[in-house]
Amino acid sequence: MAVRARIAEVPGWLQDANLAIVQGQDAAGVLSAGQLEALHKALANTDGVAWIAAPEVITLNGLQAQVSITEHRSLSDGQTYFTGPVIDLISTIAPNGQAVELVVSAQLHVSRQLSPP
C-alpha cells in the first residue's frame, strides 16, 4: 500500500484557532476523499500556509511505516538531536477489501533552547 503525507507549515493564528492542529490531545476522525481534497484546497488557498513536503512510503498490510522530514543538529557539548515532523502509520485493509483503516501518530520535534550558564 502506498501512502503519501502532505506536510504544511501553518501560521500561528490558524494553530491558535485549532482549525488544523489539536495540541496535546488525541484526535480521531474519518475523512472522505472529498473532505480530504477540500481540506487540501482550503489550506492551499490560506495565506501563510507553506507546503513543506509530500513524502511517500510503501508498506504491507498491517505493518508500521514512518515518514519524516528531519534535520540532525549538534549541541556544543557533542549531543545530537533532530528537528522536524515524524509521522508513524499503520494501514490495514478490511477483509472485504473495500476499506482501509489508517492509524496515524504524528510528532513535531522542535529546536532545543540552550540554558544560560
C-alpha positions, -999 to 999 in steps of 0.1 A, spaced: 0 0 0 14 35 -9 7 63 15 16 100 9 17 125 37 13 162 30 32 183 55 24 220 58 36 248 80 6 269 91 5 304 105 1 309 143 -34 323 140 -46 291 124 -29 270 150 -45 291 178 -79 287 162 -75 249 164 -85 246 128 -56 225 117 -38 212 149 -51 197 181 -23 201 205 -17 178 234 -48 157 226 -57 125 208 -77 132 177 -96 106 157 -118 110 127 -127 98 93 -123 120 62 -138 110 29 -118 116 -2 -139 147 -9 -133 161 26 -96 155 23 -94 173 -10 -115 202 4 -91 205 34 -61 204 10 -77 232 -12 -86 253 18 -51 251 31 -36 259 -3 -58 290 -5 -49 302 30 -23 330 33 7 320 52 4 282 47 36 267 32 37 232 19 70 217 32 70 182 17 49 153 4 68 122 13 56 88 3 61 53 18 51 19 6 42 -6 33 25 -40 36 -9 -45 51 -8 -42 89 29 -32 91 41 1 106 58 26 84 73 61 91 78 93 71 99 122 84 114 154 72 140 160 99 173 178 103 200 165 126 216 191 148 245 191 173 250 209 205 283 224 216 288 195 241 286 169 213 250 158 219 229 154 188 192 157 182 168 162 153 140 186 145 110 183 122 79 163 118 78 125 122 47 105 112 42 68 121 14 50 105 -2 16 102 -26 8 73 -49 -22 74 -71 -33 46 -105 -46 56 -112 -83 50 -137 -74 22 -110 -52 5 -134 -23 4 -120 -1 32 -87 9 47 -80 18 83 -51 42 87 -38 47 123 -15 78 125 8 91 152 24 125 145 51 143 164 69 176 159 104 178 172 115 214 178 148 231 184 163 228 218 169 261 237 202 263 255 201 273 291 222 303 301 253 293 320 
